[in-house]
Amino acid sequence: MKPFTDRLQDIAQSMKDSSQRIERLFDSQNTLREDFITSRSEHKVINERLDNVEDDVRELKSK
């Protein structure tokens, strides 16, 4: 009976380890998604600023 319970404990530990790895993977994926969203927002702001600079340059050239 002891080998059977030892084997069950090994399986339970393996399942726990797998669950923890899956949780870390999801956390990592969420972090990447958040980083991507932040990056997109930053790029949008940069593009708007570039558009403003281009408008200013056009205005100055026309004067």
KERO-403080 format. One record per residue (C-alpha): z, y, x. Coordinates in Angstrom, 2 decimals. Last residue first. Layout:
<nodes>
NODE         z         y         x
NODE         Z         Y         X
...
</nodes>
This chain:
<nodes>
NODE         z         y         x
NODE    -43.76     82.31      5.17
NODE    -45.66     79.12      4.28
NODE    -44.42     77.34      7.38
NODE    -40.80     78.07      6.44
NODE    -41.27     76.61      2.96
NODE    -42.97     73.52      4.31
NODE    -40.13     73.05      6.82
NODE    -37.52     73.46      4.07
NODE    -39.29     70.90      1.87
NODE    -39.45     68.45      4.78
NODE    -35.74     69.01      5.42
NODE    -34.96     68.36      1.76
NODE    -37.04     65.17      1.76
NODE    -35.23     64.04      4.89
NODE    -31.90     64.68      3.19
NODE    -32.98     62.63      0.17
NODE    -34.11     59.80      2.46
NODE    -30.75     59.84      4.26
NODE    -28.88     59.71      0.94
NODE    -30.97     56.75     -0.24
NODE    -30.49     54.99      3.08
NODE    -26.71     55.39      2.77
NODE    -26.78     53.93     -0.73
NODE    -28.86     50.98      0.43
NODE    -26.45     50.39      3.31
NODE    -23.46     50.43      1.00
NODE    -25.12     47.91     -1.31
NODE    -25.99     45.70      1.66
NODE    -22.46     45.87      3.04
NODE    -21.06     44.92     -0.38
NODE    -23.45     41.95     -0.59
NODE    -22.54     40.86      2.94
NODE    -18.84     41.06      2.10
NODE    -19.40     39.03     -1.06
NODE    -21.25     36.37      0.94
NODE    -18.46     36.21      3.51
NODE    -15.85     35.82      0.78
NODE    -17.97     33.10     -0.83
NODE    -18.28     31.27      2.50
NODE    -14.56     31.63      3.18
NODE    -13.82     30.13     -0.25
NODE    -16.21     27.24      0.45
NODE    -14.49     26.56      3.78
NODE    -11.09     26.58      2.04
NODE    -12.34     24.13     -0.58
NODE    -13.68     21.82      2.13
NODE    -10.34     21.85      3.93
NODE     -8.51     21.03      0.68
NODE    -10.94     18.21     -0.08
NODE    -10.43     16.79      3.43
NODE     -6.67     17.02      3.01
NODE     -6.88     15.14     -0.31
NODE     -9.11     12.49      1.26
NODE     -6.70     12.02      4.16
NODE     -3.77     11.81      1.73
NODE     -5.63      9.17     -0.28
NODE     -6.28      7.21      2.91
NODE     -2.60      7.34      3.84
NODE     -1.73      6.17      0.31
NODE     -4.09      3.20      0.68
NODE     -2.90      2.37      4.20
NODE      0.72      2.35      2.91
NODE      0.00      0.00      0.00
</nodes>
